[in-house]
Amino acid sequence: MIQGTGSNVGKSLLVAGLCRHFARAGLKVRPFKPQNMSNNAAVTADGGEIGRAQALQARAAGVAPSVHMNPVLLKPQSEIGSQIVVQGRMVGTAKAREYQAWKPRLMEAVLQSFARLSGEADLVLVEGAGSASEVNLRAGDIANMGFSRATGTPVVLVGDIDRGGVIASLVGTKAVLDPADAAMIKGFIVNRFRGDPSLFDDGMRLVAQRTGWAALGLVPHFNDAARLPAEDRLGLERAERRPRGEGGRIAIAVPVMPRISNFDDLDPLREEPGVDLVLVDPGTPIPADAALVLLPGSKTTIDDLLFLRAQGWDVDIAAHVRRGGRVLGLCGGYQMLGRTIADPDGVEGEAGRVVPGLGLLAVDTVLTGVKRLEAVTGTALADESALAGYEMHVGETRGADASERPFARLADGRLDGAASPDGRVCGTYVHGLFADDAQRAAWLARLGAGSGGLAYEALVEDILDRFADHLAAHVDCDALLAIAREAGRG
């Protein structure tokens, strides 16, 4: 089990890289995260949803993603409350304090899923959540030491030297843990080192001496890790933003709202050499020269729509359309483009709310408790280009623009999305649209930008392979495997 001294120390990507390394060594590997908190989710082959990070880890291991790889997924809907997804299906919502009472019930599902994966694998690589030192949340814990102790899974602790204080973080974790919990930790890894690694030799020895844990690796910073799909919004905020206006690139502007979801939809556009992906922060106007304004998915569409209006972005988008600009809404963004959004049953909050949309498409949305989760293929009707992706949404959207000018025809015969009469404003429920090379190239041609010939899926595979090589060179993978085997014999 890979646990961290804090959030965002690189646990998810380390697990992905190790999945690829051990899978290439011939082992049957499965990733597992007992509890995740993320609005960046993926549809699984068995018809549910899990955190996007576990889907990437499954890909690295060469297996299809399963709901059992992330049995508890928390999808934040407010600053203090989340939707609770268990083995791929939503079972309720709870505020942070209320969630503590859920944990004993959720442990049963966690252990069931772990047993299932363990039975089909040579090696299960488990990712913890947040910080191992959150002893204030230890009672009923299912994500870190509670899981480790319940299953006898040994732990390797990861610290991030890039944020500073890594020695104190590692040694301090040992100091605050209950001795029985600390005994589960068998070694440590220091991640994201920059510079001459020999300068930290004394640091590695000091941590080993103070903790009694084995020093298993000092991992240099791997720049291309940032190009892999991020687990949460912090990864979006930290992503490198290229200077505007170089090389004649077109601008695609994305207003960044508080509950943005499935933002890995943006990753392939970021990689295109002919595109400036402009993340528009709150308080900043949408660039007037944007070729496309893209409204991304949202976990709470109504609240994000109200936020969009509060920023004045509705005015910017209306001006963009008057100038002949294009607008694309993905999932929640599609719902925002319509005339109204109604929430009669309180799916996203207060029951009975009806709010005006941006009015750029002649459609209306009613949010319902039924969630559609499935992979889809089809054809974009504007140019008959192929598309592939997945649906993950609540709500039904109907109206003249949807019935008379649908965005796509799906392989099962359903019509998806809508377009304005002039075709410049459109929306779709299909996520993953731009990961499909053919569909992305069609959009870039429509916007007057040439495709750089990017093969996006091949790029992800190449980065995973190189990151696995990187870890093999800097982490004692034989020692990791020996720790796991010893636990298995126990």
Sequence and secondary structure as in RCSB ss.txt:
>XXXX:A:sequence
MIQGTGSNVGKSLLVAGLCRHFARAGLKVRPFKPQNMSNNAAVTADGGEIGRAQALQARAAGVAPSVHMNPVLLK
PQSEIGSQIVVQGRMVGTAKAREYQAWKPRLMEAVLQSFARLSGEADLVLVEGAGSASEVNLRAGDIANMGFSRA
TGTPVVLVGDIDRGGVIASLVGTKAVLDPADAAMIKGFIVNRFRGDPSLFDDGMRLVAQRTGWAALGLVPHFNDA
ARLPAEDRLGLERAERRPRGEGGRIAIAVPVMPRISNFDDLDPLREEPGVDLVLVDPGTPIPADAALVLLPGSKT
TIDDLLFLRAQGWDVDIAAHVRRGGRVLGLCGGYQMLGRTIADPDGVEGEAGRVVPGLGLLAVDTVLTGVKRLEA
VTGTALADESALAGYEMHVGETRGADASERPFARLADGRLDGAASPDGRVCGTYVHGLFADDAQRAAWLARLGAG
SGGLAYEALVEDILDRFADHLAAHVDCDALLAIAREAGRG
>XXXX:A:secstr
 EEESSTTSSHHHHHHHHHHHHHHTT  EEEE SEEE S EEE TTS EEEHHHHHHHHHHTS   GGGSSEEEE
ESSSSEEEEEETTEEEEEEEHHHHHHHHHHHHHHHHHHHHHHHHT SEEEEB  S TT GGG TT  SSHHHHHH
HT  EEEEEEGGGS HHHHHHHHHHHS HHHHTTEEEEEEEEE S GGGGHHHHHHHHHHH  EEEEEEE  GGG
GGS  SSHHHHHHS    TTSTT EEEEEE  TTEE GGGGHHHHH TTEEEEEE TTS   TT SEEEE EESS
HHHHHHHHHHTTHHHHHHHHHHTT EEEEETHHHHHTSSEEEETT SSSSTTEEEE   SSS EEEEEEEEEEEE
EEEEETTTTEEEEEEEEEEEEEESHHHHHS SEEETTS EE EE TTSSEEEESEESGGGSHHHHHHHHHHTT  
     HHHHHHHHHHHHHHHHHHHB HHHHHHHHHHHHH 
